[in-house]
Amino acid sequence: MELGTPMVPNTITVHLGSPKTSARNITIPFIDYIKNVASSEIYPTWPENALRANIYAITTFALNRIYTEFYRSQGYAFDITSSTAYDQAFVEGREIFANISRLVDEQFNDYIVRQGHVEPMHSSYCNGTTSTCAGLSQWGSYYLASQGYTPYRILQYYYGNDIDLVFNAPVGNIRESYPGLLLRRGSIGESVRDIQTMLRRISRSYPAIPLVTVGAGVFNAETEAAVRAFQRTFGLTVDGIVGRETWYRMGSIYNAVKRLSELDSEGISASEARALYNINLRQGDRGQDVKVVQYYLDFVSLFHPQIPRVAADGVFGNGTDQAVRAFQQTYGLTVDGVVGRNTWNWLQSVYDETYAALPPASARNIYPGYAFSEGDNGDQVRLLQTWLNALSRRIPGLVALTPDGVFGPATRNAVSAFQRYAQVPVSGDVGPLTWNALVENYNQYF
């Protein structure tokens, strides 16, 4: 579920049998997989337009399996099977036809989408003679091409007029969607927003799961309640924590209720994709997200001299680029200067580990690595309230409150008032930017 604007993977892992058999898994270049399947499924003597239409269908079917993590969300360690009862034909070591190889080279990173959707559609197909289905007929495509139909018209004939083709999609390494760290109360980031978006759609089909707000990507009390209800509904350990098992079960149920692996899929719109998937940050970008990255990088750099310090000014300039690359180099990540989901998750994890190793006295005024929101309580909340209450005596417009250690509506209102004053996003939650602004303002006046 991490792909956003889908890319074509460098490799695909194929299970050489039906899903539950103990057959081998092999990982091969995606382009070679498409050549193998096309050479197994269709005849090289067919008209070129029929071959091209079938290659679009074959490629798109495979991408749908990868995009939805259809098998991986069920706990399997592969992307697709070689069984035609479930997927499409793949014969290890088979001969590849020269003309099919040439066509796949030209269009292996092109695929079919429904208009208004971003995900590769479930492009089901069958041979059209011994088996029929609601999707493309392979032999039917042969006859249509013989009548002069273009590849696109052939696809429209079988899949409807509301389809588009995506050309020259980017090719790259695709990581599993699970962020690799436990997500719990106080976690922040795009992975939390993923959870909230999936839960919101799932709750429409399972009303026992409360409707959650897709907001600033803060794992708050509302999100925790929805996660617990999801876990209870689907027989998981009810702890309110999203680990690997809960993450993938959530993705599997989300795929199922939206029918992403069916021809009549509800689909994912561009607006949903923006809610579900992060936009990579790179040199030239500006804004609050950049400032959060800079804040984390600057803190980590205090303990890793090879990472240059960076000012949290919200501008992704050359200095931030160098700091990101140094961080990526230090932790064995792809060194590209781009803060994608993997770099962000590593950065957050390193921040948390570094903070946890600090002596309590040194850590008191440093952002603890998790956000605070309504429903939280404890000494850290009381510290926030103490700062807010003190600042309310110095800064007009801020709200006074009693430091009782309980983050209730009054504290949320006080936080929102401070956020407006400090010109940070007004959410009522306390993440790294709000925390840092509170510390800076408190130190200025006291």
Order of alpha helices (4+ residues) and beta strands (2+ residues): beta-beta-beta-alpha-alpha-beta-alpha-beta-beta-beta-alpha-alpha-beta-beta-alpha-alpha-alpha-alpha-alpha-alpha-alpha-alpha-alpha-alpha-alpha
